[in-house]
Amino acid sequence: MNTRSYDTTPSRRVAFLGLGVMGYPMAGHLARAGHQVTVYNRTAAKAIDWCAEYAAATAQAGHLKHAPTPRQAVQDVDLVFCCVGNDDDLRSVVLGADGAFAGMKPGAVLVDHTTASANVARELHAVAQARGLHFVDAPVSGGQAGAQNGALTVMCGGEQAAFEAAQPVAMAFSRAMTYLGASGAGQLAKMVNQICIAGLVQGLAEAIAFGEKAGLDMNQVLEVIGKGAAQSWQMDNRGKTMVAGQFDFGFAVDWMRKDLGLVLDEAKHNGARLPVTALVDQFYADVQQMGGRRWDTSSLIKRLR
């Protein structure tokens, strides 16, 4: 049951492209907040199911629609939200004869929540400007639970005016949405986020594996050290599940490897040295070889047992 409370932002006509594990509940929060939402998904059946589910949950049957193409989904809306898999998926729903840019009205804003490259963000921003449109790169942190609970952290790049136009509506699924600078800044900030997570999870995995080898009660140890300087979100939310060997918490190893690939590619261009990140990326490759492509990122500990 949804317990999220929403502000009094006036109802807007919006579109949401991509109803995956993140996009489905994000679009749902927009519907629950009272906005008129048209959705598009590559698998049309999921868009139909979304409309049925949220029409029943919100009594908004006449205001929730699905469209067969991105171009049709975005017609006559002021704000378009998008959350797909990677650079190529993003281009496929934004560009081309049936893409979002072909159907958006002048001055409309597309807010992209895909974790993608900074280069594709700058590319699509330039195309949007040439067409009299606006593009904001706005990757999110918080995972599946954050999307379901409407508590995502959103990092944004692009024109500040476009960000300010989108922010009140996007707060339906966000706990924080911050403007960080020019086009690409949002994607670069998400890369910083993933670098931090990679190192933290590996450190936690090594600590738990070490403690187990030493014969310690690691649940008890985590309770103790979680009250000191070693405390982190990863420890609080994944420490005990790592001890228990449970790795079904949303953000999959395959997705992390995709994200770290973006990080390492960007580092080649900007000269950043990322020795730990590169090593952890290879550790995740080991987990994939173990059959853990869909395990969550805390499964790094599997390599050490």
Backbone as CSV, one residue per row, in Angstrom:
resi,resn,N_x,N_y,N_z,CA_x,CA_y,CA_z,C_x,C_y,C_z
1,MET,0.842,-1.201,0.000,0.000,0.000,0.000,0.875,1.248,0.000
2,ASN,0.542,2.195,-0.871,1.339,3.416,-0.946,0.999,4.339,0.207
3,THR,2.039,4.807,0.914,1.841,5.731,2.030,2.483,7.086,1.769
4,ARG,3.005,7.303,0.580,3.670,8.553,0.234,2.643,9.687,0.224
5,SER,2.981,10.803,0.845,2.147,11.998,0.765,2.716,12.910,-0.309
6,TYR,1.839,13.593,-1.040,2.262,14.423,-2.162,1.923,15.880,-1.889
7,ASP,2.724,16.769,-2.507,2.456,18.193,-2.306,1.285,18.637,-3.179
8,THR,1.077,19.927,-3.233,-0.088,20.459,-3.943,0.274,21.004,-5.321
9,THR,1.323,20.456,-5.952,1.686,20.871,-7.300,0.491,20.701,-8.237
10,PRO,0.106,21.732,-9.000,-1.052,21.598,-9.886,-0.879,20.449,-10.869
11,SER,-1.994,19.833,-11.226,-1.969,18.720,-12.170,-1.387,19.166,-13.508
12,ARG,-0.499,18.354,-14.043,0.135,18.638,-15.335,-0.066,17.460,-16.277
13,ARG,-0.006,17.734,-17.554,0.001,16.663,-18.562,1.445,16.279,-18.811
14,VAL,1.788,15.043,-18.531,3.161,14.588,-18.660,3.188,13.252,-19.385
15,ALA,4.375,12.881,-19.845,4.580,11.560,-20.450,5.729,10.881,-19.739
16,PHE,5.691,9.553,-19.707,6.789,8.770,-19.136,7.134,7.660,-20.116
17,LEU,8.419,7.620,-20.511,8.905,6.651,-21.491,9.800,5.636,-20.790
18,GLY,9.389,4.376,-20.783,10.193,3.315,-20.180,9.636,2.876,-18.840
19,LEU,9.018,1.698,-18.797,8.372,1.211,-17.582,9.093,-0.027,-17.054
20,GLY,10.408,0.112,-16.853,11.190,-0.965,-16.273,11.061,-0.979,-14.762
21,VAL,12.024,-1.607,-14.117,11.967,-1.757,-12.660,11.966,-0.408,-11.953
22,MET,12.548,0.608,-12.571,12.551,1.955,-11.997,11.383,2.788,-12.535
23,GLY,11.216,2.802,-13.844,10.232,3.675,-14.470,8.797,3.360,-14.093
24,TYR,8.491,2.103,-13.919,7.103,1.710,-13.607,6.605,2.393,-12.330
25,PRO,7.319,2.256,-11.205,6.832,2.955,-10.004,7.014,4.467,-10.062
26,MET,8.043,4.954,-10.760,8.216,6.408,-10.877,7.010,7.031,-11.582
27,ALA,6.602,6.436,-12.690,5.412,6.924,-13.386,4.181,6.793,-12.504
28,GLY,4.149,5.738,-11.694,3.030,5.558,-10.780,2.906,6.680,-9.764
29,HIS,4.033,7.167,-9.263,3.991,8.284,-8.322,3.454,9.550,-8.989
30,LEU,3.769,9.740,-10.261,3.208,10.892,-10.973,1.691,10.787,-11.053
31,ALA,1.185,9.567,-11.317,-0.260,9.371,-11.365,-0.890,9.605,-9.999
32,ARG,-0.250,9.074,-8.949,-0.798,9.239,-7.598,-0.786,10.706,-7.161
33,ALA,0.137,11.476,-7.712,0.191,12.903,-7.389,-0.860,13.708,-8.143
34,GLY,-1.627,13.056,-8.994,-2.726,13.716,-9.688,-2.423,14.195,-11.085
35,HIS,-1.241,13.875,-11.616,-0.904,14.326,-12.963,-1.550,13.432,-14.012
36,GLN,-1.796,13.999,-15.176,-2.332,13.242,-16.306,-1.145,12.631,-17.048
37,VAL,-1.031,11.326,-17.033,0.178,10.651,-17.488,-0.118,9.772,-18.699
38,THR,0.675,9.958,-19.747,0.673,9.044,-20.887,1.988,8.285,-20.865
39,VAL,1.921,6.958,-20.955,3.122,6.136,-20.858,3.409,5.442,-22.186
40,TYR,4.688,5.191,-22.379,5.144,4.368,-23.502,6.131,3.346,-22.968
41,ASN,6.005,2.117,-23.450,6.983,1.081,-23.140,7.183,0.226,-24.384
42,ARG,8.420,-0.222,-24.591,8.723,-1.030,-25.777,7.836,-2.266,-25.830
43,THR,7.598,-2.913,-24.681,6.635,-4.003,-24.596,5.292,-3.395,-24.214
44,ALA,4.400,-3.308,-25.176,3.159,-2.560,-24.980,2.303,-3.135,-23.862
45,ALA,2.373,-4.434,-23.639,1.537,-5.062,-22.610,1.815,-4.463,-21.235
46,LYS,3.053,-4.100,-20.975,3.385,-3.519,-19.674,2.749,-2.137,-19.528
47,ALA,2.695,-1.376,-20.606,2.041,-0.065,-20.557,0.544,-0.218,-20.308
48,ILE,-0.049,-1.209,-20.922,-1.481,-1.471,-20.702,-1.729,-1.862,-19.251
49,ASP,-0.867,-2.731,-18.731,-1.002,-3.154,-17.327,-0.820,-1.980,-16.374
50,TRP,0.150,-1.104,-16.688,0.382,0.070,-15.834,-0.873,0.926,-15.767
51,CYS,-1.483,1.196,-16.904,-2.693,2.025,-16.927,-3.803,1.387,-16.103
52,ALA,-3.978,0.081,-16.234,-5.030,-0.598,-15.474,-4.758,-0.531,-13.982
53,GLU,-3.502,-0.775,-13.580,-3.154,-0.768,-12.159,-3.356,0.599,-11.529
54,TYR,-2.857,1.648,-12.180,-2.920,2.964,-11.553,-4.262,3.652,-11.755
55,ALA,-5.015,3.259,-12.767,-6.386,3.771,-12.876,-7.207,3.265,-11.703
56,ALA,-7.009,1.995,-11.333,-7.724,1.427,-10.197,-7.261,2.042,-8.889
57,ALA,-5.966,2.348,-8.785,-5.405,2.853,-7.524,-5.682,4.333,-7.302
58,THR,-5.920,5.078,-8.374,-6.023,6.530,-8.245,-7.368,7.113,-8.682
59,ALA,-8.244,6.274,-9.196,-9.528,6.761,-9.723,-9.310,7.805,-10.813
60,GLN,-8.273,7.580,-11.640,-7.940,8.521,-12.714,-8.044,7.863,-14.085
61,ALA,-8.994,6.968,-14.257,-9.047,6.174,-15.480,-8.987,7.027,-16.742
62,GLY,-9.643,8.185,-16.717,-9.675,9.018,-17.917,-8.415,9.817,-18.154
63,HIS,-7.495,9.837,-17.194,-6.302,10.684,-17.294,-5.003,9.890,-17.450
64,LEU,-5.095,8.585,-17.517,-3.921,7.737,-17.694,-4.063,6.993,-19.001
65,LYS,-3.062,7.167,-19.868,-3.141,6.586,-21.205,-1.821,5.936,-21.580
66,HIS,-1.860,5.094,-22.587,-0.634,4.535,-23.158,-0.628,4.817,-24.649
67,ALA,0.567,4.899,-25.220,0.715,5.231,-26.636,1.638,4.222,-27.298
68,PRO,1.469,3.981,-28.591,2.275,2.964,-29.277,3.682,3.408,-29.642
69,THR,3.953,4.727,-29.633,5.294,5.223,-29.946,5.621,6.378,-29.003
70,PRO,6.909,6.655,-28.799,7.272,7.829,-28.000,6.701,9.121,-28.580
71,ARG,6.732,9.228,-29.906,6.231,10.449,-30.546,4.772,10.711,-30.177
72,GLN,3.962,9.682,-30.182,2.554,9.857,-29.843,2.352,10.098,-28.342
73,ALA,3.212,9.510,-27.536,3.063,9.656,-26.086,3.294,11.088,-25.625
74,VAL,4.151,11.828,-26.321,4.577,13.145,-25.824,3.800,14.302,-26.426
75,GLN,2.866,14.045,-27.282,2.151,15.132,-27.930,1.341,15.947,-26.918
76,ASP,1.498,17.240,-26.999,0.729,18.188,-26.186,1.043,18.119,-24.692
77,VAL,2.226,17.606,-24.308,2.601,17.626,-22.900,3.743,18.629,-22.702
78,ASP,3.856,19.132,-21.491,4.922,20.083,-21.177,6.191,19.395,-20.710
79,LEU,6.028,18.246,-20.041,7.154,17.530,-19.452,7.143,16.080,-19.878
80,VAL,8.313,15.613,-20.301,8.495,14.210,-20.673,9.571,13.638,-19.762
81,PHE,9.275,12.522,-19.113,10.252,11.814,-18.296,10.621,10.523,-19.003
82,CYS,11.873,10.122,-18.856,12.374,8.944,-19.562,13.291,8.159,-18.633
83,CYS,13.179,6.837,-18.651,14.093,5.991,-17.884,14.229,4.655,-18.610
84,VAL,15.323,4.514,-19.355,15.561,3.296,-20.135,16.922,2.714,-19.756
85,GLY,17.484,1.845,-20.614,18.628,1.071,-20.184,20.002,1.680,-20.371
86,ASN,20.259,2.235,-21.566,21.618,2.702,-21.873,21.561,3.752,-22.978
87,ASP,22.725,4.165,-23.471,22.800,5.212,-24.505,21.969,4.851,-25.734
88,ASP,22.120,3.625,-26.230,21.410,3.237,-27.443,19.906,3.205,-27.227
89,ASP,19.463,2.712,-26.064,18.033,2.713,-25.757,17.507,4.133,-25.705
90,LEU,18.299,5.022,-25.118,17.887,6.412,-25.006,17.730,7.043,-26.378
91,ARG,18.712,6.862,-27.230,18.600,7.415,-28.589,17.378,6.853,-29.307
92,SER,17.072,5.582,-29.085,15.972,4.937,-29.808,14.616,5.520,-29.432
93,VAL,14.459,6.010,-28.195,13.165,6.565,-27.815,13.099,8.080,-27.993
94,VAL,14.252,8.724,-28.175,14.266,10.183,-28.293,14.393,10.648,-29.741
95,LEU,15.232,9.979,-30.529,15.517,10.410,-31.891,14.704,9.621,-32.914
96,GLY,14.737,10.073,-34.152,14.063,9.362,-35.233,12.630,9.815,-35.433
97,ALA,12.008,9.286,-36.487,10.667,9.718,-36.880,9.619,9.443,-35.812
98,ASP,9.802,8.367,-35.037,8.847,8.027,-33.985,9.361,8.373,-32.592
99,GLY,10.474,9.105,-32.516,11.054,9.452,-31.232,10.377,10.631,-30.569
100,ALA,10.705,10.830,-29.299,10.056,11.878,-28.524,10.272,13.265,-29.107
101,PHE,11.496,13.547,-29.545,11.768,14.889,-30.070,10.892,15.218,-31.275
102,ALA,10.479,14.211,-32.027,9.648,14.452,-33.205,8.227,14.859,-32.833
103,GLY,7.808,14.544,-31.606,6.432,14.837,-31.217,6.273,15.920,-30.174
104,MET,7.361,16.339,-29.540,7.256,17.332,-28.462,6.948,18.720,-29.023
105,LYS,6.113,19.470,-28.303,5.804,20.820,-28.742,6.935,21.772,-28.366
106,PRO,7.089,22.884,-29.071,8.181,23.820,-28.780,8.179,24.243,-27.315
107,GLY,9.366,24.259,-26.729,9.506,24.672,-25.344,9.332,23.572,-24.323
108,ALA,8.915,22.374,-24.756,8.724,21.268,-23.817,10.073,20.765,-23.311
109,VAL,10.045,20.113,-22.158,11.257,19.655,-21.475,11.254,18.133,-21.394
110,LEU,12.366,17.517,-21.795,12.558,16.080,-21.596,13.579,15.881,-20.483
111,VAL,13.171,15.164,-19.431,14.026,14.877,-18.290,14.393,13.401,-18.352
112,ASP,15.670,13.133,-18.541,16.118,11.754,-18.730,16.725,11.196,-17.454
113,HIS,16.097,10.143,-16.914,16.563,9.514,-15.685,17.424,8.271,-15.942
114,THR,17.713,7.979,-17.193,18.609,6.878,-17.524,20.009,7.158,-16.982
115,THR,20.682,6.126,-16.479,22.118,6.255,-16.211,22.832,5.979,-17.529
116,ALA,23.349,7.026,-18.127,23.942,6.947,-19.461,25.256,7.727,-19.444
117,SER,25.848,7.904,-20.624,27.114,8.635,-20.694,26.870,10.137,-20.687
118,ALA,27.872,10.877,-20.252,27.796,12.331,-20.335,27.771,12.777,-21.792
119,ASN,28.415,11.996,-22.660,28.455,12.362,-24.082,27.073,12.335,-24.710
120,VAL,26.282,11.298,-24.409,24.946,11.224,-25.014,24.054,12.318,-24.440
121,ALA,24.275,12.691,-23.190,23.508,13.797,-22.618,23.789,15.092,-23.379
122,ARG,25.064,15.349,-23.635,25.418,16.571,-24.361,24.892,16.522,-25.803
123,GLU,24.968,15.349,-26.411,24.461,15.175,-27.777,22.974,15.492,-27.860
124,LEU,22.183,14.932,-26.958,20.734,15.119,-27.004,20.348,16.528,-26.568
125,HIS,21.132,17.113,-25.689,20.901,18.509,-25.314,21.069,19.420,-26.521
126,ALA,22.097,19.160,-27.309,22.334,19.980,-28.502,21.224,19.807,-29.529
127,VAL,20.780,18.571,-29.735,19.681,18.319,-30.676,18.413,19.020,-30.198
128,ALA,18.143,18.934,-28.904,16.955,19.579,-28.353,17.001,21.086,-28.577
129,GLN,18.140,21.695,-28.295,18.263,23.136,-28.486,17.982,23.538,-29.935
130,ALA,18.489,22.739,-30.863,18.289,23.042,-32.277,16.821,22.964,-32.678
131,ARG,16.041,22.215,-31.917,14.625,22.034,-32.232,13.713,22.905,-31.368
132,GLY,14.300,23.760,-30.544,13.485,24.584,-29.672,12.929,23.835,-28.480
133,LEU,13.615,22.763,-28.067,13.208,21.934,-26.935,14.266,22.027,-25.837
134,HIS,14.020,21.337,-24.726,14.952,21.343,-23.605,15.211,19.902,-23.149
135,PHE,16.455,19.628,-22.778,16.847,18.289,-22.327,17.632,18.406,-21.033
136,VAL,17.209,17.664,-20.016,17.889,17.633,-18.717,18.354,16.215,-18.446
137,ASP,19.668,16.024,-18.247,20.146,14.707,-17.821,19.985,14.627,-16.314
138,ALA,19.286,13.578,-15.852,18.863,13.523,-14.451,18.893,12.098,-13.913
139,PRO,20.065,11.451,-13.915,20.140,10.089,-13.375,19.781,10.065,-11.895
140,VAL,19.379,8.896,-11.420,18.875,8.781,-10.056,19.705,7.801,-9.242
141,SER,19.663,7.981,-7.930,20.245,7.043,-6.990,19.185,6.686,-5.967
142,GLY,19.220,5.444,-5.513,18.223,4.979,-4.544,17.680,3.617,-4.882
143,GLY,17.944,3.164,-6.116,17.578,1.817,-6.508,16.083,1.577,-6.580
144,GLN,15.737,0.304,-6.721,14.343,-0.094,-6.864,13.507,0.337,-5.662
145,ALA,14.064,0.191,-4.463,13.317,0.593,-3.266,13.045,2.088,-3.269
146,GLY,14.036,2.876,-3.694,13.844,4.311,-3.759,12.768,4.702,-4.758
147,ALA,12.725,3.999,-5.891,11.684,4.273,-6.888,10.311,3.905,-6.347
148,GLN,10.219,2.766,-5.697,8.927,2.316,-5.166,8.425,3.226,-4.056
149,ASN,9.348,3.743,-3.249,8.966,4.574,-2.109,8.900,6.061,-2.435
150,GLY,9.203,6.419,-3.680,9.200,7.835,-4.057,10.272,8.617,-3.350
151,ALA,11.447,7.994,-3.176,12.516,8.606,-2.381,13.843,8.609,-3.115
152,LEU,13.822,8.895,-4.402,15.045,8.906,-5.190,15.815,10.209,-5.006
153,THR,17.123,10.111,-5.173,17.986,11.279,-5.250,18.309,11.512,-6.715
154,VAL,18.061,12.711,-7.209,18.181,13.004,-8.634,19.260,14.063,-8.848
155,MET,20.207,13.766,-9.751,21.347,14.643,-10.058,21.179,15.202,-11.458
156,CYS,21.136,16.512,-11.612,20.686,17.098,-12.871,21.715,18.008,-13.537
157,GLY,21.754,17.923,-14.864,22.555,18.814,-15.682,21.731,19.347,-16.834
158,GLY,22.091,20.528,-17.331,21.353,21.137,-18.433,21.086,22.601,-18.141
159,GLU,20.035,23.131,-18.732,19.654,24.523,-18.490,18.913,24.622,-17.164
160,GLN,19.293,25.588,-16.345,18.675,25.703,-15.028,17.185,25.990,-15.132
161,ALA,16.771,26.766,-16.101,15.346,27.073,-16.239,14.536,25.817,-16.534
162,ALA,15.085,24.921,-17.358,14.399,23.659,-17.659,14.324,22.790,-16.408
163,PHE,15.411,22.751,-15.651,15.414,22.022,-14.384,14.328,22.554,-13.460
164,GLU,14.240,23.864,-13.335,13.276,24.468,-12.420,11.840,24.203,-12.870
165,ALA,11.625,24.082,-14.166,10.286,23.766,-14.662,9.880,22.338,-14.306
166,ALA,10.852,21.428,-14.293,10.560,20.018,-14.053,10.551,19.632,-12.584
167,GLN,11.326,20.326,-11.770,11.543,19.897,-10.385,10.267,19.699,-9.571
168,PRO,9.323,20.634,-9.589,8.132,20.432,-8.741,7.368,19.154,-9.079
169,VAL,7.314,18.803,-10.346,6.596,17.591,-10.750,7.405,16.346,-10.400
170,ALA,8.711,16.380,-10.654,9.565,15.222,-10.384,9.666,14.902,-8.897
171,MET,9.351,15.844,-8.036,9.392,15.571,-6.595,8.338,14.555,-6.185
172,ALA,7.439,14.186,-7.086,6.485,13.115,-6.796,7.192,11.798,-6.519
173,PHE,8.376,11.591,-7.144,9.102,10.340,-6.916,10.497,10.575,-6.339
174,SER,10.765,11.778,-5.867,12.107,12.138,-5.406,12.073,12.631,-3.973
175,ARG,13.174,12.425,-3.261,13.342,13.090,-1.971,14.287,14.282,-2.104
176,ALA,15.103,14.280,-3.142,15.997,15.402,-3.416,16.277,15.437,-4.909
177,MET,16.217,16.632,-5.477,16.507,16.814,-6.902,17.339,18.080,-7.014
178,THR,18.587,17.932,-7.459,19.551,19.025,-7.357,20.141,19.367,-8.715
179,TYR,20.209,20.658,-9.005,20.855,21.134,-10.230,22.356,21.265,-9.998
180,LEU,23.154,20.653,-10.870,24.594,20.585,-10.663,25.415,21.298,-11.731
181,GLY,24.781,21.760,-12.795,25.543,22.483,-13.801,25.110,22.170,-15.220
182,ALA,26.004,22.423,-16.153,25.708,22.304,-17.581,25.404,20.866,-17.982
183,SER,24.961,20.702,-19.199,24.606,19.386,-19.726,25.728,18.372,-19.483
184,GLY,25.366,17.215,-18.976,26.324,16.169,-18.646,26.688,16.115,-17.184
185,ALA,26.436,17.215,-16.440,26.827,17.263,-15.030,26.083,16.226,-14.200
186,GLY,24.833,15.969,-14.540,24.076,14.958,-13.814,24.681,13.577,-13.983
187,GLN,25.025,13.240,-15.227,25.619,11.921,-15.478,26.987,11.796,-14.815
188,LEU,27.769,12.848,-14.820,29.076,12.796,-14.167,28.931,12.616,-12.660
189,ALA,27.936,13.275,-12.060,27.700,13.108,-10.628,27.270,11.681,-10.310
190,LYS,26.472,11.073,-11.191,26.077,9.676,-10.968,27.299,8.764,-11.037
191,MET,28.257,9.086,-11.889,29.489,8.296,-11.947,30.255,8.394,-10.629
192,VAL,30.315,9.597,-10.056,30.945,9.761,-8.740,30.239,8.876,-7.710
193,ASN,28.918,8.858,-7.773,28.117,8.028,-6.867,28.496,6.552,-6.988
194,GLN,28.627,6.070,-8.218,28.918,4.651,-8.426,30.355,4.304,-8.013
195,ILE,31.288,5.222,-8.192,32.655,5.000,-7.709,32.635,4.794,-6.194
196,CYS,31.910,5.651,-5.493,31.823,5.532,-4.034,31.222,4.193,-3.624
197,ILE,30.140,3.806,-4.281,29.466,2.556,-3.918,30.361,1.361,-4.161
198,ALA,31.055,1.326,-5.298,31.909,0.178,-5.626,32.945,-0.062,-4.542
199,GLY,33.622,0.997,-4.117,34.636,0.846,-3.085,34.051,0.437,-1.746
200,LEU,32.898,1.019,-1.388,32.266,0.691,-0.116,31.829,-0.767,-0.056
201,VAL,31.211,-1.255,-1.122,30.719,-2.633,-1.096,31.875,-3.624,-1.037
202,GLN,32.949,-3.363,-1.774,34.101,-4.252,-1.704,34.722,-4.250,-0.311
203,GLY,34.848,-3.073,0.293,35.385,-2.998,1.644,34.522,-3.751,2.634
204,LEU,33.212,-3.613,2.530,32.300,-4.319,3.424,32.388,-5.822,3.210
205,ALA,32.476,-6.251,1.937,32.600,-7.678,1.642,33.871,-8.262,2.262
206,GLU,34.982,-7.554,2.107,36.249,-8.053,2.667,36.183,-8.102,4.192
207,ALA,35.566,-7.085,4.805,35.469,-7.050,6.261,34.644,-8.217,6.794
208,ILE,33.514,-8.490,6.169,32.664,-9.599,6.619,33.361,-10.936,6.417
209,ALA,33.984,-11.102,5.249,34.689,-12.361,4.988,35.839,-12.564,5.971
210,PHE,36.564,-11.507,6.283,37.659,-11.580,7.257,37.121,-11.988,8.636
211,GLY,36.046,-11.322,9.061,35.483,-11.632,10.364,34.977,-13.057,10.461
212,GLU,34.389,-13.549,9.383,33.917,-14.934,9.381,35.083,-15.905,9.507
213,LYS,36.167,-15.636,8.763,37.352,-16.501,8.846,37.944,-16.479,10.264
214,ALA,37.787,-15.350,10.944,38.330,-15.211,12.291,37.406,-15.798,13.364
215,GLY,36.255,-16.302,12.948,35.341,-16.936,13.882,34.442,-15.986,14.651
216,LEU,34.289,-14.760,14.177,33.446,-13.787,14.862,31.982,-13.943,14.475
217,ASP,31.095,-13.533,15.368,29.672,-13.412,15.066,29.501,-12.082,14.320
218,MET,29.401,-12.181,13.009,29.460,-10.954,12.224,28.215,-10.089,12.358
219,ASN,27.073,-10.676,12.652,25.908,-9.838,12.912,26.147,-8.981,14.149
220,GLN,26.750,-9.566,15.158,27.057,-8.816,16.368,28.115,-7.748,16.092
221,VAL,29.132,-8.107,15.321,30.188,-7.148,14.993,29.619,-5.968,14.214
222,LEU,28.745,-6.250,13.251,28.156,-5.166,12.465,27.333,-4.230,13.344
223,GLU,26.639,-4.775,14.337,25.883,-3.933,15.272,26.824,-2.971,16.002
224,VAL,27.984,-3.495,16.385,28.930,-2.674,17.145,29.579,-1.610,16.266
225,ILE,30.184,-2.036,15.146,30.924,-1.079,14.332,30.002,-0.137,13.566
226,GLY,28.726,-0.535,13.409,27.762,0.336,12.755,27.420,1.569,13.563
227,LYS,27.874,1.604,14.814,27.657,2.780,15.657,28.894,3.692,15.679
228,GLY,29.916,3.327,14.885,31.145,4.106,14.856,31.471,4.613,13.472
229,ALA,32.745,4.852,13.237,33.188,5.494,11.998,33.023,4.617,10.768
230,ALA,32.836,3.301,10.939,32.674,2.401,9.785,31.258,2.406,9.231
231,GLN,30.349,3.092,9.911,28.946,3.074,9.495,28.767,3.622,8.088
232,SER,27.863,3.013,7.338,27.507,3.487,5.995,26.123,2.965,5.651
233,TRP,25.543,3.532,4.609,24.254,3.016,4.123,24.394,1.548,3.734
234,GLN,25.490,1.213,3.077,25.685,-0.177,2.656,25.727,-1.109,3.865
235,MET,26.415,-0.714,4.913,26.468,-1.551,6.111,25.090,-1.688,6.738
236,ASP,24.386,-0.571,6.871,23.070,-0.594,7.506,22.070,-1.443,6.735
237,ASN,22.118,-1.388,5.402,21.089,-2.014,4.582,21.494,-3.334,3.944
238,ARG,22.789,-3.600,3.838,23.232,-4.827,3.166,24.168,-5.687,4.007
239,GLY,24.661,-5.181,5.141,25.613,-5.953,5.932,25.066,-7.296,6.370
240,LYS,23.924,-7.309,7.042,23.378,-8.558,7.569,22.863,-9.472,6.465
241,THR,22.378,-8.898,5.385,21.946,-9.751,4.278,23.146,-10.390,3.578
242,MET,24.277,-9.697,3.559,25.498,-10.294,3.031,25.930,-11.469,3.914
243,VAL,25.853,-11.294,5.226,26.177,-12.391,6.141,25.265,-13.587,5.874
244,ALA,23.983,-13.307,5.613,22.998,-14.368,5.392,23.045,-14.959,3.987
245,GLY,23.842,-14.364,3.089,23.915,-14.868,1.721,22.683,-14.561,0.898
246,GLN,22.063,-13.412,1.157,20.871,-12.994,0.426,21.250,-11.862,-0.534
247,PHE,20.950,-12.070,-1.821,21.425,-11.102,-2.832,20.330,-10.762,-3.844
248,ASP,19.129,-10.521,-3.337,18.004,-10.230,-4.220,17.382,-8.892,-3.835
249,PHE,18.167,-7.827,-3.979,17.722,-6.518,-3.524,17.785,-5.460,-4.628
250,GLY,17.460,-5.846,-5.838,17.155,-4.854,-6.859,18.255,-4.495,-7.831
251,PHE,19.308,-3.817,-7.384,20.278,-3.278,-8.330,21.275,-4.359,-8.721
252,ALA,21.127,-4.869,-9.925,21.829,-6.076,-10.355,23.279,-5.811,-10.755
253,VAL,24.084,-6.871,-10.650,25.492,-6.825,-11.045,25.634,-6.375,-12.494
254,ASP,24.784,-6.858,-13.385,24.855,-6.440,-14.787,24.736,-4.926,-14.919
255,TRP,23.861,-4.336,-14.145,23.656,-2.887,-14.220,24.867,-2.148,-13.661
256,MET,25.430,-2.678,-12.584,26.605,-2.031,-12.010,27.773,-2.080,-12.985
257,ARG,27.946,-3.197,-13.674,29.027,-3.279,-14.652,28.807,-2.289,-15.792
258,LYS,27.572,-2.108,-16.200,27.279,-1.104,-17.226,27.673,0.274,-16.733
259,ASP,27.309,0.577,-15.491,27.612,1.895,-14.921,29.121,2.096,-14.760
260,LEU,29.814,1.080,-14.272,31.259,1.213,-14.088,31.974,1.301,-15.434
261,GLY,31.416,0.692,-16.461,31.965,0.856,-17.807,31.903,2.308,-18.250
262,LEU,30.795,2.988,-17.946,30.682,4.414,-18.253,31.723,5.216,-17.478
263,VAL,31.893,4.863,-16.203,32.873,5.557,-15.358,34.275,5.419,-15.934
264,LEU,34.668,4.182,-16.235,36.038,3.936,-16.695,36.288,4.546,-18.068
265,ASP,35.261,4.571,-18.901,35.399,5.207,-20.213,35.582,6.717,-20.053
266,GLU,34.817,7.333,-19.164,34.957,8.766,-18.920,36.338,9.083,-18.355
267,ALA,36.838,8.206,-17.478,38.160,8.429,-16.873,39.273,8.408,-17.916
268,LYS,39.102,7.606,-18.956,40.099,7.588,-20.032,40.205,8.945,-20.700
269,HIS,39.096,9.658,-20.752,39.086,10.948,-21.434,39.492,12.109,-20.527
270,ASN,39.148,12.009,-19.226,39.465,13.153,-18.365,40.742,12.962,-17.547
271,GLY,41.366,11.780,-17.676,42.642,11.537,-17.025,42.565,11.120,-15.572
272,ALA,41.349,10.879,-15.052,41.219,10.453,-13.658,41.816,9.058,-13.470
273,ARG,42.459,8.836,-12.342,43.037,7.535,-12.011,42.095,6.821,-11.052
274,LEU,41.627,5.635,-11.457,40.617,4.905,-10.692,41.051,3.450,-10.474
275,PRO,42.161,3.224,-9.792,42.651,1.847,-9.644,41.701,0.943,-8.878
276,VAL,41.100,1.424,-7.808,40.184,0.586,-7.026,38.917,0.300,-7.820
277,THR,38.384,1.308,-8.481,37.168,1.119,-9.278,37.394,0.100,-10.384
278,ALA,38.530,0.186,-11.075,38.833,-0.772,-12.139,38.945,-2.185,-11.583
279,LEU,39.522,-2.338,-10.401,39.654,-3.654,-9.790,38.290,-4.215,-9.398
280,VAL,37.457,-3.383,-8.788,36.134,-3.852,-8.378,35.286,-4.208,-9.592
281,ASP,35.446,-3.479,-10.676,34.752,-3.833,-11.914,35.112,-5.250,-12.344
282,GLN,36.355,-5.621,-12.235,36.769,-6.983,-12.584,36.236,-8.008,-11.588
283,PHE,36.111,-7.602,-10.325,35.505,-8.498,-9.342,34.038,-8.766,-9.691
284,TYR,33.350,-7.731,-10.163,31.969,-7.944,-10.604,31.911,-8.849,-11.836
285,ALA,32.914,-8.763,-12.696,32.986,-9.691,-13.833,33.112,-11.132,-13.325
286,ASP,33.874,-11.334,-12.252,33.978,-12.665,-11.647,32.611,-13.142,-11.166
287,VAL,31.844,-12.242,-10.541,30.512,-12.611,-10.045,29.604,-12.992,-11.220
288,GLN,29.704,-12.258,-12.314,28.934,-12.635,-13.500,29.277,-14.044,-13.955
289,GLN,30.563,-14.378,-13.949,31.006,-15.716,-14.354,30.502,-16.787,-13.392
290,MET,30.236,-16.431,-12.156,29.693,-17.353,-11.163,28.187,-17.555,-11.318
291,GLY,27.587,-16.886,-12.290,26.143,-16.981,-12.494,25.356,-15.892,-11.799
292,GLY,26.046,-14.831,-11.360,25.396,-13.796,-10.565,25.013,-12.541,-11.305
293,ARG,24.701,-12.636,-12.568,24.389,-11.444,-13.349,23.213,-10.657,-12.764
294,ARG,22.247,-11.371,-12.175,21.066,-10.715,-11.630,21.113,-10.593,-10.110
295,TRP,22.170,-11.086,-9.479,22.325,-10.833,-8.044,22.531,-9.336,-7.825
296,ASP,22.207,-8.844,-6.636,22.456,-7.428,-6.377,23.938,-7.197,-6.099
297,THR,24.323,-5.938,-6.023,25.738,-5.577,-5.988,26.455,-6.043,-4.726
298,SER,25.729,-6.327,-3.661,26.383,-6.815,-2.439,26.923,-8.228,-2.585
299,SER,26.621,-8.868,-3.712,27.102,-10.250,-3.945,28.610,-10.321,-4.168
300,LEU,29.325,-9.219,-4.124,30.794,-9.262,-4.196,31.380,-10.229,-3.166
301,ILE,30.710,-10.389,-2.059,31.249,-11.276,-1.004,31.292,-12.737,-1.452
302,LYS,30.503,-13.106,-2.455,30.502,-14.493,-2.943,31.867,-14.918,-3.424
303,ARG,32.645,-13.981,-3.950,33.988,-14.299,-4.432,34.928,-14.698,-3.286
304,LEU,34.632,-14.253,-2.077,35.566,-14.357,-0.958,35.250,-15.528,-0.028
305,ARG,34.204,-16.245,-0.317,33.820,-17.362,0.558,34.227,-18.693,-0.052
